[in-house]
């Protein structure tokens, strides 16, 4: 079982988008039974709030359901629970380290580290309003991730 946790600032835009995009991809490949995929926030600002309407609309446009996801916060114990903790940007990486401590097992990375654009951030559509670009970047990162992981299955 491969356990993946996507992390962004509020868990209403980027990390739930990545969660549901990856869930859709593993389902398309017929390997959903091999994965546990979730998302969380580094802040407390949006706890309990639903997926942002821009994310929800983009996922709907792409034929990807997002259910009734509600924002939750990353916990220290998540480090032991997940195999991959995937951040959307460098600020998320810093905040993840503050919450979970040292990444002694090398579980924490940026989503775009699974592409040729290593080290790059996924722009926050909360500020940019560009959910199309965010989706494109997340889809690219998830494709790179699934190619890496599924080649090992």
C-alpha positions, -999 to 999 in steps of 0.1 A, spaced: 0 0 0 14 34 -11 3 62 12 4 97 -2 -4 130 15 -5 163 -5 0 195 15 -6 231 9 -13 262 30 -51 259 35 -61 225 20 -89 241 -1 -72 247 -34 -40 230 -45 -36 200 -22 -72 187 -26 -69 193 -64 -37 171 -63 -55 145 -41 -84 141 -65 -63 142 -96 -41 114 -84 -71 94 -71 -86 98 -107 -53 87 -123 -48 56 -101 -84 46 -107 -79 49 -145 -49 26 -142 -68 1 -121 -44 4 -92 -66 24 -67 -65 -6 -43 -27 0 -40 -30 36 -28 -42 57 1 -43 94 -10 -52 123 12 -44 160 16 -40 185 44 -30 220 53 -1 236 72 -22 264 86 -54 264 106 -71 292 86 -94 271 65 -100 241 88 -134 225 81 -140 245 50 -149 228 17 -129 228 -15 -126 262 -30 -152 268 -57 -124 274 -83 -108 240 -76 -142 223 -75 -152 239 -108 -119 229 -125 -121 193 -113 -158 191 -124 -148 204 -158 -122 177 -160 -147 150 -149 -130 145 -116 -153 143 -85 -141 158 -52 -169 148 -29 -174 166 4 -137 172 12 -132 194 42 -98 211 51 -78 194 78 -44 202 93 -12 182 90 -2 164 122 32 153 135 20 117 134 13 120 96 50 116 90 49 80 102 15 73 86 25 83 50 52 72 25 51 104 6 43 139 19 41 161 -12 41 199 -9 29 224 -34 56 251 -27 87 259 -7 68 277 20 48 245 25 81 226 28 93 249 56 60 246 75 59 208 71 93 207 87 80 228 116 51 204 121 67 170 116 103 177 123 133 163 104 126 144 72 150 116 82 134 91 58 133 114 28 95 114 25 89 151 19 92 167 -15 76 192 -39 51 179 -64 71 192 -93 102 173 -81 86 143 -100 90 162 -132 118 179 -151 109 211 -132 124 200 -99 124 226 -72 96 247 -88 64 257 -70 28 253 -80 13 288 -80 -15 293 -54 -47 300 -73 -61 316 -42 -39 346 -52 -35 341 -89 -71 331 -97 -56 308 -124 -70 274 -116 -63 262 -152 -25 267 -148 -26 252 -113 -45 222 -127 -20 218 -156 10 219 -132 -7 195 -107 -16 171 -135 20 171 -147 34 165 -112 9 137 -105 18 120 -139 54 121 -130 47 108 -95 25 79 -107 51 70 -134 78 67 -108 57 48 -83 39 25 -106 71 14 -123 80 0 -89 47 -19 -84 
